Amino acid sequence: MSATRMRLMPRRRRSVKDLPPLGKLVAYLILGFWALVVLFPLYWLAITSFKLPIQVNAGPVYLPFVDFHPSLDAWHYIFVDLRSDTLRPYLNTIVVAVGSSTLALLLGATAAYALIRFKYQPRVGVILLFVGCVLLAAAAVWFGAPLPLALVVAAGIFALLASTVGRRFKRGLSNRDVAFWIISQRILPPVAVVIPIYVLFQRVGLLDTRTALVITYAATNLPIVVWLMRDYFNTLPWELEEAAVVDGASTFRVFRSITLPLSIPGLVATFLIVFVFAWNEYLLALFLSSADAQTMPLTVAAQNATRGPQWWYMSVLIQIMILPVIALAIALERVISRGLLVGAVKG
Amino acid sequence: MDALRLTRGRRRASRSAIRERTGRAAALGATAGVRAAFIWPALLAILFVSIFPLLVSLYISLSRLKLRRGGFDFTFIGLDNFRELYVGGERSHFLGVTRPLTPLGWLVLVATLALLAWGLVRAWRGGVSVLGLVLRLAGSLLAAAAAWLVVHTLLAHGGRPGTAVVTVVYVLVGVAIQFVLGLGLAYILTQGLPGQRFFRVVFLLPMMITPVGVAYMFRMLTDTGKGPLQPLWAAVGLGDFSWVNDPWGARIAVMVGDIWQWTPFMFIILLAALEGQDTETVEAAMVDGANRWQIFRRVSLPAILPVCATVVLIRLIEAFKIIDLPNILTNGGPGTATESLSLHAYLRWRTLDLGQSAAVAYSLLFIVTVVALSYVNLLRRRVADE
């Protein structure tokens, strides 16, 4: 309940006696120093994009119009000369980030809701049975059986055994275990799983497509969504849903027309967080896309490999890449921090 | 201390509330089919990116890729990939070059071993179950081996750390500094100073910037010739020094970039936690005449300790995945000095040595899992609930 309390409690200015003048000075010095540390690289990025190569190479100059005369050459080059080479990855990034975040939110929110409202008792034995059947199918495929046949047979065996022997297993897991398992998937380093995913997408001909990236990003971000939304749903009042059910609404309808509208703040915060992750993602894109589906982080990174450090062009690219997320951060800072806190309190 | 006990009580209450609610769910007419429809899509998606690839990866790590006309084959070679990493030709790349210890190295090693032994004795005296003792023993042995390796590569005459050691250094140093900075900044911002809103937003920014961009920015900043800090470097006599060509200079550059980027994550959550704590306890402590440090140490810190434990855990897990910064900032160089495990695996993949790449990735998975589990068992459980 501590999360609810935190949200409901009015933010009150602490009635602590104010800092002594010296303390205030020190506090502002520290804050100012860190603000400088944060802002200076961004400032440098901004002014570098208005410099000509010769101005960069001659050594540092700091103030536009005073130290050097700003020019739009780099911007012109990126937007006019390279037009499609810039816009294509940019569009890819937007499509992939929006698509994968939406998909992750959809799947994750339903799962999180289910983990809060319904009771699951997966039996350990049945899970082992399932894993066994999957291994069986994999082994069959390895030894040359056709894939559809192996899948159908394995599913059949599983259904048969689960309905007969399955009921005898006593040991069950709780919702908490399921949730923990889902969240713990975040531990997996992407690099440990990306090669098989690469091979799989290659087999089905989806390599270097946005679809591949959307699916992969959505699945890797799912644990975050489940983790944040589970705690959010837990703070919602239960009575409204109960009343709707008494009035005869189906479970899906209750979820769609009551729960989701009530949890819009939580959904927005979660969406933003996964959106930023997907927007900035580098490693998976590095493996799964090469030309057509290339996203912005790769485009920016590629500047180095092909032409050596051309700071002026890179500064433009990085800027157009970070401007949208920075705008989001400034507009929705409160929402983001609340959203993250809810998750951290419950873990 | 009371504040902590209060939160704990509240949490226990909330947990039983959850249990009661989920118990009522069956009465709400959600059939087995509906319940399955809600959760299976997510489970299948996670199976798709975790269990299935992990199994295939395991097989790849135990095999060698052979190109043939029109395709490729995997030949099973057992543990050869791992053998090469841990004792074979790749050892100096992966683990590092071990050399005789310096006096400081001996001191650190002996201190670490003593600490581990003390922990074991305490657990034994405290009456832990047999399984618990065995697990602790295994954990301590692993920790001792890790300490031996770190000390023999970092604090030795002519030793050189491999990618595994470098990654661990990135994670431990990075997360520790991020936590201290984040907590300090968050604390200052709860003191009711004017202009808070500005600082909050500014401090959040680095987290939103793509790591690739951060890497380039720090490449500019570390450029001692054309970078903006050139007068500064010249003034302290480092005008000709190249940060990215010196092994430790390059590693420090990577760590500084990582700290710059991820301090906001710690900051923003800890700030929200500090703002959310009970004002009554703080006021009560003040009435009792406690000074600022005492209030922070005795009231605020215990109250937000569970949140602290969780943010550190999250960052710990995420920090192990570092790849963008070393790849762009230093290209893993000079030599392999700044390569992280993820980058190591990626570079092996690029040279089509898939077996070795998967073996490195699996080693990374093993390290992260062990670190995360020991952290949860040793620390987090103690400060968080249960």
Interface residues (C-beta under 8 A of the other chain):
Chain A: M1 S2 R5 M6 M9 R11 R12 R13 R14 S15 V16 K17 D18 L19 K24 A27 Y28 I30 L31 W34 A35 V37 V38 L39 F40 P41 L42 W44 L45 T48 V56 N57 A58 G59 P60 Y62 L107 G108 T110 A111 Y113 A114 L115 I116 R117 F118 K119 Y120 L135 A138 N175 V178 I182 Q185 R186 I187 L188 P189 P190 V191 A192 V193 V194 I195 P196 I197 V199 L200 I215 T216 A218 A219 T220 L222 P223 V226 N234 W238 E241 E242 V245 S250 T251 F252 F255 V276 W279 N280 Y282 L283 L286 F287 M296 P297 V300 A301 N304 P309 W311 M314 I318 M321 I322 V325 I326 L328 A329 I330 E333 I336 S337 R338 L340 L341 G343 A344 V345 G347
Chain B: T7 R10 R11 A13 S14 A17 I18 R21 T22 G23 R24 A25 A26 L28 G29 A30 V34 R35 F38 I39 P41 A42 L43 A45 I46 F48 V49 S50 F52 P53 L54 L55 V56 S57 I60 L181 G184 L185 I188 L189 T190 Q191 G192 L193 F199 R200 V201 V202 F203 L204 L205 P206 M207 M208 I209 T210 P211 V212 G213 Y216 M217 F218 R219 M220 L221 G225 K226 G227 P228 L229 Q230 P231 W260 F265 I268 I269 L271 A272 A273 E275 G276 T279 V282 E283 M286 P306 V307 A309 T310 V311 L313 I314 I317 E318 F320 K321 I323 D324 N327 I328 L341 S342 A345 Y346 W349 L354 S357 A358 A361 Y362 L364 L365 V368 T369 A372 R380 A384
